[in-house]
Amino acid sequence: MDVGSIAVLGARARGQFGRRRVREALLFVALVVPNAALIAVFTYRPLILNIWYSLLDWTLGSPRATFIGLGNYREFFSRDAAGVLGTTLIFTVATVGGSMLIGLGLAVVLNRRLIGRNLARATVFAPYVLSGVGVGLVWTFIFDPVGGVLAAILRGFGASSPQWFLQPSLALTMVIIVYIWKNLGYCAVIYLAALQAVPRDLLEAASLDGAGRSRIFRAIIWPLISPTTFFLLMTTILSSLQAFDLIRIMTPMGQGTTTLMYASYLQAFGGYNRAGYSAAISTVLVLILLLLTVIQMRLLERKVHYA
C-alpha cells in the first residue's frame, strides 16, 4: 500500500470519527437539553424567585411589595427561630431515629423463616403507601380524647385520655408517633433487602467459629449494611424536614408542631398572608437541607463500607 492510499484511509477514518462525534454530541444535546430546561423552569426558577420574595414585605394577593432586604430573616431569627427550629429538630431526630431503629428491628425479625412472613412484610410496608391525609384523619379519630378509640380503651381501664390536641408537647408526640408508624415500613423493607444480600457463607463461618448473634451482627452484618444505613439516613432526614400532610391534618393550627415547613405554610396561607416572611422561612429550610446533604456526603460517607 502506497503513501497516498494510507493518507486517503487516514482521512476517511478521521472523517468517520468526526461524524460519530457530531452524532454523539447531537444525541447528548437531544437527551440533556429538555431535562435541563424542565429542571431550570420548575426547580431553579422557583428557587430563585423564592429567594427574591424573601427580601420583600409582601402581603399575599397584594399587587404591591416593598423591598426590605434581610428584614424578614432578622425578624425570624430574633423572634421565631428558637421555637420553630427546636420543634423541627425534635421532630426530625425522633422520626428519623424511631423509623430507622424500629425498621431495622422489624427487618431482622422478618428476615427469619417464619410462618406468614410474606403477609407480615406486606402488612409492615402497607402504611407507607397510604395517603398521608387518610392516615392523619384515621389517627385523629383514634387520638380524639372524647370519642376516640384510644379514649374508649383508657376509659375501660378507668383512666382518662390526655388532651392530645390542646397540649403542645402531647400534640408533637402524637404526630411523631403517627409519622413513625407510617414510615417505618419503608426503612424495614430497605433494611430487609440489605440483610438478604449479606453473604450466607460469612455468617455460617462466623457461627462455626463460635461467634454469637450479637457478635455476628456487630462485626459482619452492621458494616455490610452501612451503605443502606447511610442511604436511609439521608432520605429520612430530608423527608422528615419536609413533612407536611400529617401535621396539617392532625394539628391544623400547628399547636406545638410548627416545623420549618409548616411555619412557612402558616405564614403564607394560615391567615397571616405574609408571603415574603414565608419565603424567608422556606429559604432557611432550603439552606438547612443543602447543608445537611453536604455534611452527610462529606463526613458520614467516610464511615460507609462499600466493599
SULHULIN-V681492 format. One record per helix or strand. SS is the DSSP state (2 for helix, 1 for strand). FROM is the first residue (numbers start at 1). TO is the last residue. If there is no record, write none. Layout:
SS & FROM & TO
SS & FROM & TO
This chain:
2 & 3 & 53
1 & 56 & 57
1 & 59 & 59
1 & 66 & 67
2 & 71 & 110
2 & 117 & 129
2 & 132 & 143
2 & 149 & 156
2 & 168 & 196
2 & 200 & 208
2 & 213 & 224
2 & 226 & 241
2 & 245 & 250
2 & 260 & 269
1 & 274 & 274
2 & 275 & 298
2 & 300 & 303
